[in-house]
């Protein structure tokens, strides 16, 4: 079984920064594509940032130039550096990974971490 544990959420003032982390544990052979999603109150979950197994990245237009996704495959971790945060970034953030295990692959989600941007 593979689990993802997120950390780094919290309350930050507008214009501030936060760094979210996601650590995968379990019998992992390899990490493939990974991403961060968020869900604001009353809204659908949306993709924030995405990184392929080859390292290509993609960002939602709303966060381009402000957020940076990165991975450390040796440590099975992924991070999201968020700068110039605004109230519109307030949401529960979820990490997602496609994990290769013995005999196949899994789509795994983290439990979510709340980011609140407010003065």
N, C-alpha and C positions, 0 to 999 in steps of 0.2 A: 504494500500500500504506500502511496505517495501523499505527502501532506505539504501544504504551503502555509507558511506563517509570515504574516505581514507585520511591519512595525514602522513607526515614524510619523503617524498622523498626529493631529492635535489642532490647537487654536493658534492662528497666526494673524497678524495685522495685515491689512492691504499693503501690497508692495513688498511683503516679506517673502521668505523662502522656507521650504521644507524639503526633506529628502525621505522618500519612502523606500523601504527595503522589503524584499520578499525572498525567503529562504525555503528551498525545497529539501525535503528529507525522505528517506526511504530507499528502496532498491532501484536506483536510477542508473540506467545505462548511458543515457545521453539526453540533453535538453534540446528540443527543437525550437519552434517558434514560441515566443513569449510576448505577453502584452499587459498593459494596464488599462483598466476600464473604470468608469465612475458612474455613479447613479445619484443624481440630485433628487431632493424631495419632490414627488409628483411627476418625475420624469423617467424616461426609459434609460436603461444602462447604455452607455455609449463608449466606443473605443477612444482612448486617449493617446496611446502610443503603442507601437508594435515593433518587434525586432525579430527577424527571421533567424533560422539556424545558421545562415551564412553571415549574419551580422548587418543586413540591410535594415534600415529603420524607416518608420512611417509615423506621421503625427497628425492628429486632428488639426484642422485649420485654426481652431480656437487656441491651441497651445503652442503652435509653431514658434520657434524663437525664444520660448520661455521655459519649456520642459525638455529634459534630456533623459532618454532611456539608456540604460547600460546593463551589461551582464558580466558575471564572473563565472564562467562555466566550470572552472576548477573547484569553486566553492558552491556551485549550484545556487547562485543568488542572482537577483535582479534588482535594480534600483530605478527610481524615478526622481530626478532632481527637478524641483519645481521652483521657479523664480518669478518675480513680479506677480505674485498671486493677487487675485481680485475676488470680490464676493461671488462672482459667477463660477469660481472654481470650488466653491463649497459643495461637498458631496462625500459619499462613501466610495473609497477607491478600492478596487479589487485587482489582485494580480491573477494572471492566468498563464498556464504553461502547457505545452504539448510535450509530454515526457515519454521517452522511449524506455520501455522496460523489457525484461525477458519475455519474449513471445508476442510483443505488440507495443501499443502506445496508449497513453491515457491523456484525457483532457482534465486538468486539475485546476480548481479555483481556490484562492485564499478566502479567508473569512471576512475580509473587508476591514478597512481602517478609515475612520472619520477624519476628514479635513474640513476645518471651519475657518473661513477667512472673514474676520470681522474686527472692527475697531471697538 
